[in-house]
Amino acid sequence: MVPRGGFLARVEPLRVGIYARISTHDQQTLPLQVKAMRQYARRRSWKVVKAVEDVGSGASERPQREELIKAARAPSD
């Protein structure tokens, strides 16, 4: 939890993004990765605001990862 606005301010949960990746379409672990990361965030009372998934073997460009990074750098509301 991150305090915002001073000592007596309301405490808001940390906003986080989830990025899951597998190298080939025949791998079955993507849902397991997402589930584990969501559970991890929930145990820490974090708020998952974006979840992205990528499939690609050794790709130098990962569009979903770039989307998540762009969202993280954008000003929050």
mmCIF file of the C-alpha atoms, coordinates in Angstrom:
data_MODEL
# 
_entry.id   MODEL 
# 
loop_
_atom_site.group_PDB 
_atom_site.id 
_atom_site.type_symbol 
_atom_site.label_atom_id 
_atom_site.label_alt_id 
_atom_site.label_comp_id 
_atom_site.label_asym_id 
_atom_site.label_entity_id 
_atom_site.label_seq_id 
_atom_site.pdbx_PDB_ins_code 
_atom_site.Cartn_x 
_atom_site.Cartn_y 
_atom_site.Cartn_z 
_atom_site.occupancy 
_atom_site.B_iso_or_equiv 
_atom_site.pdbx_formal_charge 
_atom_site.auth_seq_id 
_atom_site.auth_comp_id 
_atom_site.auth_asym_id 
_atom_site.auth_atom_id 
_atom_site.pdbx_PDB_model_num 
ATOM 1  C CA . MET A 1 1  ? 0.000  0.000   0.000   1.00 0.00 ? 1  MET A CA 1 
ATOM 2  C CA . VAL A 1 2  ? 1.222  3.447   -0.851  1.00 0.00 ? 2  VAL A CA 1 
ATOM 3  C CA . PRO A 1 3  ? 0.240  6.503   1.209   1.00 0.00 ? 3  PRO A CA 1 
ATOM 4  C CA . ARG A 1 4  ? -0.701 9.474   -0.944  1.00 0.00 ? 4  ARG A CA 1 
ATOM 5  C CA . GLY A 1 5  ? -1.236 13.040  0.131   1.00 0.00 ? 5  GLY A CA 1 
ATOM 6  C CA . GLY A 1 6  ? 0.280  13.170  3.590   1.00 0.00 ? 6  GLY A CA 1 
ATOM 7  C CA . PHE A 1 7  ? 0.221  11.492  6.968   1.00 0.00 ? 7  PHE A CA 1 
ATOM 8  C CA . LEU A 1 8  ? -3.557 11.145  7.378   1.00 0.00 ? 8  LEU A CA 1 
ATOM 9  C CA . ALA A 1 9  ? -4.277 10.478  3.719   1.00 0.00 ? 9  ALA A CA 1 
ATOM 10 C CA . ARG A 1 10 ? -6.243 7.488   2.511   1.00 0.00 ? 10 ARG A CA 1 
ATOM 11 C CA . VAL A 1 11 ? -3.962 4.573   1.663   1.00 0.00 ? 11 VAL A CA 1 
ATOM 12 C CA . GLU A 1 12 ? -4.457 3.224   -1.855  1.00 0.00 ? 12 GLU A CA 1 
ATOM 13 C CA . PRO A 1 13 ? -3.249 -0.141  -3.145  1.00 0.00 ? 13 PRO A CA 1 
ATOM 14 C CA . LEU A 1 14 ? -0.210 -0.266  -5.364  1.00 0.00 ? 14 LEU A CA 1 
ATOM 15 C CA . ARG A 1 15 ? -1.265 -0.422  -9.024  1.00 0.00 ? 15 ARG A CA 1 
ATOM 16 C CA . VAL A 1 16 ? 0.572  -3.127  -10.955 1.00 0.00 ? 16 VAL A CA 1 
ATOM 17 C CA . GLY A 1 17 ? 0.727  -4.712  -14.387 1.00 0.00 ? 17 GLY A CA 1 
ATOM 18 C CA . ILE A 1 18 ? 1.151  -8.381  -15.203 1.00 0.00 ? 18 ILE A CA 1 
ATOM 19 C CA . TYR A 1 19 ? 3.223  -9.661  -18.134 1.00 0.00 ? 19 TYR A CA 1 
ATOM 20 C CA . ALA A 1 20 ? 3.090  -13.343 -19.056 1.00 0.00 ? 20 ALA A CA 1 
ATOM 21 C CA . ARG A 1 21 ? 5.006  -14.898 -21.941 1.00 0.00 ? 21 ARG A CA 1 
ATOM 22 C CA . ILE A 1 22 ? 5.472  -18.260 -23.605 1.00 0.00 ? 22 ILE A CA 1 
ATOM 23 C CA . SER A 1 23 ? 7.712  -19.027 -26.565 1.00 0.00 ? 23 SER A CA 1 
ATOM 24 C CA . THR A 1 24 ? 5.351  -21.247 -28.587 1.00 0.00 ? 24 THR A CA 1 
ATOM 25 C CA . HIS A 1 25 ? 1.602  -21.647 -28.999 1.00 0.00 ? 25 HIS A CA 1 
ATOM 26 C CA . ASP A 1 26 ? 1.730  -25.282 -27.913 1.00 0.00 ? 26 ASP A CA 1 
ATOM 27 C CA . GLN A 1 27 ? 2.930  -24.417 -24.409 1.00 0.00 ? 27 GLN A CA 1 
ATOM 28 C CA . GLN A 1 28 ? 0.152  -24.546 -21.835 1.00 0.00 ? 28 GLN A CA 1 
ATOM 29 C CA . THR A 1 29 ? 1.633  -22.432 -19.034 1.00 0.00 ? 29 THR A CA 1 
ATOM 30 C CA . LEU A 1 30 ? 0.297  -18.980 -19.915 1.00 0.00 ? 30 LEU A CA 1 
ATOM 31 C CA . PRO A 1 31 ? -2.896 -19.286 -17.814 1.00 0.00 ? 31 PRO A CA 1 
ATOM 32 C CA . LEU A 1 32 ? -0.851 -20.713 -14.935 1.00 0.00 ? 32 LEU A CA 1 
ATOM 33 C CA . GLN A 1 33 ? 1.551  -17.754 -15.061 1.00 0.00 ? 33 GLN A CA 1 
ATOM 34 C CA . VAL A 1 34 ? -1.284 -15.231 -15.037 1.00 0.00 ? 34 VAL A CA 1 
ATOM 35 C CA . LYS A 1 35 ? -3.062 -17.023 -12.195 1.00 0.00 ? 35 LYS A CA 1 
ATOM 36 C CA . ALA A 1 36 ? 0.119  -17.161 -10.084 1.00 0.00 ? 36 ALA A CA 1 
ATOM 37 C CA . MET A 1 37 ? 0.859  -13.466 -10.641 1.00 0.00 ? 37 MET A CA 1 
ATOM 38 C CA . ARG A 1 38 ? -2.720 -12.447 -9.813  1.00 0.00 ? 38 ARG A CA 1 
ATOM 39 C CA . GLN A 1 39 ? -2.558 -14.487 -6.598  1.00 0.00 ? 39 GLN A CA 1 
ATOM 40 C CA . TYR A 1 40 ? 0.786  -12.893 -5.731  1.00 0.00 ? 40 TYR A CA 1 
ATOM 41 C CA . ALA A 1 41 ? -0.686 -9.408  -6.249  1.00 0.00 ? 41 ALA A CA 1 
ATOM 42 C CA . ARG A 1 42 ? -3.833 -10.255 -4.275  1.00 0.00 ? 42 ARG A CA 1 
ATOM 43 C CA . ARG A 1 43 ? -1.810 -11.485 -1.276  1.00 0.00 ? 43 ARG A CA 1 
ATOM 44 C CA . ARG A 1 44 ? -0.080 -8.120  -1.181  1.00 0.00 ? 44 ARG A CA 1 
ATOM 45 C CA . SER A 1 45 ? -3.308 -6.149  -1.670  1.00 0.00 ? 45 SER A CA 1 
ATOM 46 C CA . TRP A 1 46 ? -2.041 -4.780  -4.990  1.00 0.00 ? 46 TRP A CA 1 
ATOM 47 C CA . LYS A 1 47 ? -4.473 -3.748  -7.694  1.00 0.00 ? 47 LYS A CA 1 
ATOM 48 C CA . VAL A 1 48 ? -3.819 -5.355  -11.098 1.00 0.00 ? 48 VAL A CA 1 
ATOM 49 C CA . VAL A 1 49 ? -4.702 -2.676  -13.630 1.00 0.00 ? 49 VAL A CA 1 
ATOM 50 C CA . LYS A 1 50 ? -3.369 -4.338  -16.767 1.00 0.00 ? 50 LYS A CA 1 
ATOM 51 C CA . ALA A 1 51 ? -2.497 -7.888  -17.755 1.00 0.00 ? 51 ALA A CA 1 
ATOM 52 C CA . VAL A 1 52 ? -0.840 -8.722  -21.078 1.00 0.00 ? 52 VAL A CA 1 
ATOM 53 C CA . GLU A 1 53 ? 0.279  -11.957 -22.683 1.00 0.00 ? 53 GLU A CA 1 
ATOM 54 C CA . ASP A 1 54 ? 2.896  -12.576 -25.374 1.00 0.00 ? 54 ASP A CA 1 
ATOM 55 C CA . VAL A 1 55 ? 3.639  -15.626 -27.470 1.00 0.00 ? 55 VAL A CA 1 
ATOM 56 C CA . GLY A 1 56 ? 6.886  -15.701 -29.413 1.00 0.00 ? 56 GLY A CA 1 
ATOM 57 C CA . SER A 1 57 ? 10.103 -17.647 -29.614 1.00 0.00 ? 57 SER A CA 1 
ATOM 58 C CA . GLY A 1 58 ? 13.174 -15.503 -29.016 1.00 0.00 ? 58 GLY A CA 1 
ATOM 59 C CA . ALA A 1 59 ? 11.446 -12.469 -30.458 1.00 0.00 ? 59 ALA A CA 1 
ATOM 60 C CA . SER A 1 60 ? 13.357 -9.238  -30.125 1.00 0.00 ? 60 SER A CA 1 
ATOM 61 C CA . GLU A 1 61 ? 10.102 -7.307  -30.460 1.00 0.00 ? 61 GLU A CA 1 
ATOM 62 C CA . ARG A 1 62 ? 7.418  -8.054  -27.920 1.00 0.00 ? 62 ARG A CA 1 
ATOM 63 C CA . PRO A 1 63 ? 4.470  -5.765  -28.641 1.00 0.00 ? 63 PRO A CA 1 
ATOM 64 C CA . GLN A 1 64 ? 2.472  -6.690  -25.544 1.00 0.00 ? 64 GLN A CA 1 
ATOM 65 C CA . ARG A 1 65 ? 5.448  -6.002  -23.281 1.00 0.00 ? 65 ARG A CA 1 
ATOM 66 C CA . GLU A 1 66 ? 5.965  -2.651  -24.969 1.00 0.00 ? 66 GLU A CA 1 
ATOM 67 C CA . GLU A 1 67 ? 2.266  -1.852  -24.448 1.00 0.00 ? 67 GLU A CA 1 
ATOM 68 C CA . LEU A 1 68 ? 2.607  -2.589  -20.732 1.00 0.00 ? 68 LEU A CA 1 
ATOM 69 C CA . ILE A 1 69 ? 5.742  -0.442  -20.425 1.00 0.00 ? 69 ILE A CA 1 
ATOM 70 C CA . LYS A 1 70 ? 4.018  2.411   -22.260 1.00 0.00 ? 70 LYS A CA 1 
ATOM 71 C CA . ALA A 1 71 ? 1.026  2.168   -19.908 1.00 0.00 ? 71 ALA A CA 1 
ATOM 72 C CA . ALA A 1 72 ? 3.317  2.189   -16.864 1.00 0.00 ? 72 ALA A CA 1 
ATOM 73 C CA . ARG A 1 73 ? 5.021  5.365   -18.061 1.00 0.00 ? 73 ARG A CA 1 
ATOM 74 C CA . ALA A 1 74 ? 1.745  7.163   -18.764 1.00 0.00 ? 74 ALA A CA 1 
ATOM 75 C CA . PRO A 1 75 ? 0.484  9.585   -16.116 1.00 0.00 ? 75 PRO A CA 1 
ATOM 76 C CA . SER A 1 76 ? -1.939 7.934   -13.692 1.00 0.00 ? 76 SER A CA 1 
ATOM 77 C CA . ASP A 1 77 ? -5.449 9.283   -13.203 1.00 0.00 ? 77 ASP A CA 1 
# 
